[in-house]
């Protein structure tokens, strides 16, 4: 008996071998975890169907700008250009040839075109790096269908882990496919319902817009509304906004400022209206009794901030993820097996049976009626075992259900606690920054008072003040510098410590090295505060303008320079970023109100570069030359 226990049946060994996977590093994976480790080792990619992983999804109708043009080749050319930008070795997408490249961490591609009875369909699944968030790979699924002269396009971008893996709504909005803007310039791109061009509203149009669009119960898509400034014009060009909102929300534009008063009257609540150059997104099922917080509003500085616009795009992407579905493509048809290809499994199995069963041919022979057949006895035993198994399962199921409910409650409580801890940690960080800023202010005041006291003590009885000995003063300054960092060191340290929030250009380090500004503690505290605000802005948790955020910390922030600054002087603010990139650093932090470089310092930066979500700091040092400089 001991030998029979030690020797396992050969079929059990073979079944077990089929239910395990050995990775390239020698790790053995068994059971349900196998697909998690083998999904990236095949020759094709698969698109996730998990709605929570969707960052962007939209469906379009495409039409040629010229009647003689064919739309599908233009789409393929645009896709090929986009793929080559992040993957120079990528293959080209042909019209009638399937392509598959073994997926790697940041690259992979599956392309399957198909012709059938006058219809052409192509599906692309493409893995690529996230455009901004480092270390994250996205999967873009594109389905193109052509029936006669009707071309439709569906696009979906997803990422494992969903929004948390890309730092929230901002990262979700940054994942919007860039090739759509290029495609929009080559063909006419329409949504399922309408054109994607901005639609301008006059005084006569506004009532119909409210009744037929905003209050429509059948509307399943958000609607964006842009208002003009009081002087006329728009803070962001409507065409640029329409391109950013492509597929997520149609853009309506109010032509004249007086029309915004009529909009407020029709809505009955100015908090739900849109005026003074603002942009508002009205969500589906809008009513005049809604809370204003349900319909995102971007005012002034938040509207001109590309990162905060991207946050809105990320929010709209989540609305689309719940309302829009992808059509059936060709990759699922080509790779998925139907039920007829799967081996049948018994409804119930004994605990001793293998985990997987394969189809077998059973041959039965007639048996004498005078004696019970062996197969009958076996069948009876199997029925009894199945009945016992059912009874055991019925007893266990309620316990498992209760345990599952408790685990779900515990997971929810842990998530809530993590959110609370994160909020407390952020608040503590802000308090530390605020405390450091106050301490630096106090230290600066104390140093000035000490200097005044020393000057007063040096006044002789006759009232004549002797000029300070330059060599002694320089020597004292040098002694102080021996025990502290120089300004350029503080700038470099901030760049390395906060590299995810601040981009310190070489020009900023050069200007800091040339500066003799004295209050270095305050500069360090201000750079830490800038990093904190930049991080919250990227994560979509700032929820206020930069001016308000800096004002809360007692930092003087200025959005731009004077409009009367001559073009020659404006060249100072254009800083080279390397690789042929230039940044216009018009925003600045003001430390000190004089032009004395020892007591006055400016941090010139930009937060408005569309390709860079961090604060780009181009200068830390003396006040730039302006028309009023003395």
Buried (B, 14 or more C-beta within 10 A) or exposed (E): EEEEEEEEEEEEEEBBEEBEBEEEEEEEBEEEEEEEBEEBEBEBBBBBEEBEBBBBBBBBBBBBEEEEEEBBEBBBBBBBEBBEEBBEEBBEBEEEEBBBBEBEEBBBBBBBBBEEEEEBBBBBBBBBBBBBBEEBBBBBBBBBBBEEEEBBBBBBBBBEEBBEBBBBBBBBBBBBBEBBBBBBEBBBBBBEEEEBBBBBBEBEBBBEBBEEBBBBEEBBBBBBBBBBBEEEEBBBEBEBBBBBBBBBBBBBBBBBBEBBBBBBEBBEEBEBBBBBBBBBBBBBEBEEEBEEEEBBBBBBBBBBBBBBBBBBBBBBBBBBBEEBEBEEBBBBEEEEEEEEEEEEEEEBBEEEEBEEEEEEEEEEEEEEEEEEBEEEEEEEEBEEBBEEBEEEEEEEEEEEEEEEEEEEEEEEEEEEEEEEEEEEEBEEBBEEBBEBBEEBBEEBEEBEEEEEEEEEEEEEEEEEEEEEEEEEEEEEEEEEEEEEBBBBBBBBBBBEEBEBBBBBBEBBBBBBBEBBBBBBBBBBBBBBBBBBBBBBBBBBBBEBBBBEBBEEBEBBBBBEBEEEBEEEBBEBBEBEBEEEEEBBBBBBBBBBEEBEBEBBBBBBBBBBBEEBBBBBBBBBBBBBEBEEEE
